[in-house]
Amino acid sequence: MINKLDITPQTLIGDLLENYPELENKLIEIAPVFSKLKNPILRRTIAKVTTLKQASVIGSVSVAELINKLRKEVNQNEINIESESKMNIEKPSWIKKENIKFEYDATLDLENGIHPAGKVTKEILQLNDDDIYLLITPFIPAPLIKIVEENGFTVFTEKQSDTSIYNYIKKK
């Protein structure tokens, strides 16, 4: 018998659903925003790099509640998870509306299968010291955030609504 994946905050959604496909409906039940996982493009991209910890922020559910509900479904024991602060408790002082040089709502492009990485990585190179790039997405764009941070930028992500995530990007 193959050992099944241990479900933790660091578990990637893609790995979770690959090992426990039956948990897709439970995820959606816990937080309806996860119904976006039914989109094959999002399933192939975002699910491969988004952890359950990151997903808990999008789903407005505590990471402990999310993990333990999923663990219960697959007969894993409950684990004690330190409560962690929400992603957007305190907005950094560098985020000022007047410093937003670019604003790009990638929602429609993403729904049409157009990945915003090329556009964003090109446009952020035009930022000066205090300039901010505001990327609006329907979910945390984890792969893009990783690319941007690896290229010397800081990112602050803030949930505006169930369908709108603001990603503020600036030079480090």
N, C-alpha and C positions, 0 to 999 in steps of 0.2 A: 504494500500500500504506500502511496506517495504521501509524504508529510504535507499537509496543507499549510498555507501561509498563515503566520501569526499576525493578527490585525492590530496595528499600533498607529499612533499619530503620524509616523513617518511612512506608512504604507501608501504606495501610489494607487490612485483610483484604478488605473489600468491593470495593475497586478491584482488588486482586490477582485475586479470583475472577471479577470481571466481565471482566477482560482475559484471564485464563488459567483458564477453568472447569476445565480438565483438571488443575489443581494441587490441587483439593480432596482427591483421594485421596492425593496426595503429602503434604499437610499432615497428614492423619490417620495416614499411615504414619510420619511423623517423630515425631508425638506424638498418640497415640490420643485424648487429651482434646479434640482439635479435631473429633472426630466430632459434638460439640454443634452444629457449624455446619450440620448437616443439619436442625436444628430451624428451621422457617421464621421464627419470631418472633425467635430469636437472630440468624439470618442477616440479617433486615431491620434490626435495631437495633444490636447489638453490632458486627457486621462493618463497619458504616459509620463507626465512630469508633475502633475498636481498631487500633493499629499492629502491625506484625510484631514490633517491639521489645517491646511490651506482651505480645503473644501468646507470645513466647519464654519469658517468666517463667511463664506459666500452663502451658506445655508442658514446663517444666523442661529446656529445651534452650538452648544458648548462642545469642545472637542471630546470631553469625557463622555457626554451623552451619546454623541455620534459613534464613537469607538465601541462603547459597551453595548449599545443596541445592536450593532453589527456583530459583535462577538457573541452575543446571546443567540442570535439567529443561527449561528453555525456551531453552537455548543462549545464555545471557548469561555473560560472563566472571565468574570469581570476583572478589570485591572484598575488600580488607583492611578488617576492622572491628575497631576497638579493643575489647578485651574490657571489658565494663562490669560493674560490680558488680550482683549480684542485687538485686531489689527489696527483699527483706526481710533483708538482711545484719544491719543493726543497728536494733533497735526503738528509737524515740525514748523518752526518759526520761519523757515525759508520759503514756505508756500504762501505767496501773496498773489492775489488775483491780478494785480497790475504787472506782475512779472511773467505772466503766461504769454509766450511769444507764438506758440503753435497750439492749436487745439484740433484733435482728430478723433471723431467718433467713428470707430471701426466696426460698429455693430452691424450695419448693413453689408459691409464688405465681408465680414466673417460669415454672415448668414448665406452669402453667395459663394462661399468657398475661397474667397480672396484673403490670403494671409497678410496682415499688416506689417510684418517684420521688415521687409525691404524699404517701404515708405518711412517707417519710424526710424530705422537705423540711419537712413540717409538724412532725414530732417533734423535729428538731434545733433548732428555734427555742426549745424548752423547756430547752436545755442552759445551765447556768451555766458560769463560767470553767473549772473543771477537769473538768467532766463530760465523759464520753465516750459516743458513740453507736456501738455495734458492729453493723455491717451484715454479715451472712453471706450470701455469694452463691456460685454454682458457677463464676463467671468474674469477671474484672475488670469492674465496671460503669462503664466509661469515660465514657459520657454523663452518668451521675448524678454521678460524681466531679467532672466539669467544672462542672456546675450548682452543686454544694455549694461548691466552691472559689471560684466567682464570687460566691457569697453570703457570703464572709468566713469560711469554715471551712477547717481543715487536715485532710488525709486521709492516713493511712498504710495501705498495703495489704500484707497478709502472706498468703502461701500456706500453708494448713494441711495440705492434701492435694490430690489430683488433682481432687476435687469440692467443695472448700471453701476459699473466699477470705475472710479477715477484713479488713474495711474499718473502721478506727478513725477516727471523725470527732469533731473538737472545734473550739470557737471559736478563731479566730486570736488 
